[in-house]
């Protein structure tokens, strides 16, 4: 059953291959650790507003590859490779309400993308367009009059994140 998404879905991975002949799929996961995507029993597979619901029956690491066996919304397992091939290259999403709330002071990247970024002096620097992982710390990619990369270091550069107001306050020189 395809649906036009009435609630928010968060893409956590992609179907990137087939595994065997019994309907198993290979999964590319954006979660860390990668097998955390298997914590969600209900996946929405598709693109944009057209997704179908699937149940995760089982999943595991197979060498360095994550594999999963799915059932459709009625609980019928994907019977074979031919049924699974229709899912190739489609996004795997979960409903935002199925995700646990982050700890205080921690944020999901997707909750930060789209927020306005202003300095302590209320100078508008733009909007968070993406996030980057650098190893040392995460970085906000802010697009406004130009692109800025601002380290997501709480209390040093980021002084406030207000999700309800849609705003991040930073201690940042607007000329930098």
FENJO-V428814 format. One record per residue. RES is the residue in three letters. OMEGA is omega in whole degrees, -180 to 180 (999 if undefined). BURIAL is b if it has 24 or more other ideal C-beta (glycine too) atoms within 12 Angstrom, else e. Layout:
BEGIN
res: {RES RES}
omega: {OMEGA OMEGA}
burial: {BURIAL BURIAL}
END
This chain:
BEGIN
res: {UNK UNK UNK UNK UNK UNK UNK UNK UNK UNK UNK UNK UNK UNK UNK UNK UNK UNK UNK UNK UNK UNK UNK UNK UNK UNK UNK UNK UNK UNK UNK UNK UNK UNK UNK UNK UNK UNK UNK UNK UNK UNK UNK UNK UNK UNK UNK UNK UNK UNK UNK UNK UNK UNK UNK UNK UNK UNK UNK UNK UNK UNK UNK UNK UNK UNK UNK UNK UNK UNK UNK UNK UNK UNK UNK UNK UNK UNK UNK UNK UNK UNK UNK UNK UNK UNK UNK UNK UNK UNK UNK UNK UNK UNK UNK UNK UNK UNK UNK UNK UNK UNK UNK UNK UNK UNK UNK UNK UNK UNK UNK UNK UNK UNK UNK UNK UNK UNK UNK UNK UNK UNK UNK UNK UNK UNK UNK UNK UNK UNK UNK UNK UNK UNK UNK UNK UNK UNK UNK UNK UNK UNK UNK UNK UNK UNK UNK UNK UNK UNK UNK UNK UNK UNK UNK UNK UNK UNK UNK UNK UNK UNK UNK UNK UNK UNK UNK UNK UNK UNK UNK UNK UNK UNK UNK UNK}
omega: {177 178 169 -167 177 179 -173 174 179 -180 -180 -179 -178 173 -175 177 178 -179 179 -176 -175 173 177 178 171 -174 168 -174 174 -176 175 -5 -171 -178 177 178 179 177 -178 -177 -176 177 173 -175 -180 178 177 -176 -179 180 174 -179 175 174 176 179 176 179 -179 169 177 -170 177 -176 175 180 -179 173 -173 170 178 -176 179 178 179 179 173 -170 -173 -178 -179 178 -178 -176 179 -179 -176 176 177 179 172 -179 172 177 -179 -179 176 -179 178 175 177 176 177 -180 176 -175 169 180 -175 176 -179 -180 -179 180 174 178 180 178 176 180 178 174 -178 180 -179 -174 176 -179 -179 175 177 175 -177 -175 178 179 175 -176 173 172 -174 178 177 176 172 -180 177 174 -176 179 177 179 -177 177 175 178 179 -177 -179 171 -180 -177 -179 179 180 -171 172 177 -177 172 -170 177 -178 179 -177 999}
burial: {e e e e e e e e b b b b b b b e e b b e e e b b b b b b b b b e e b e e b b e b e b b b b b e e e e b b b b b b b e b e e e e e e b b b b b b b e e e e e b e e e e b b e e b e e b b b b b e e e e b e e e e e e e b b b e e b b e b b b b b e e e e e b b b b b e b e e e e e e b b b b b e e e e e b b b b b e e e e b b e b b e e e e e b b b b b b e e e e}
END
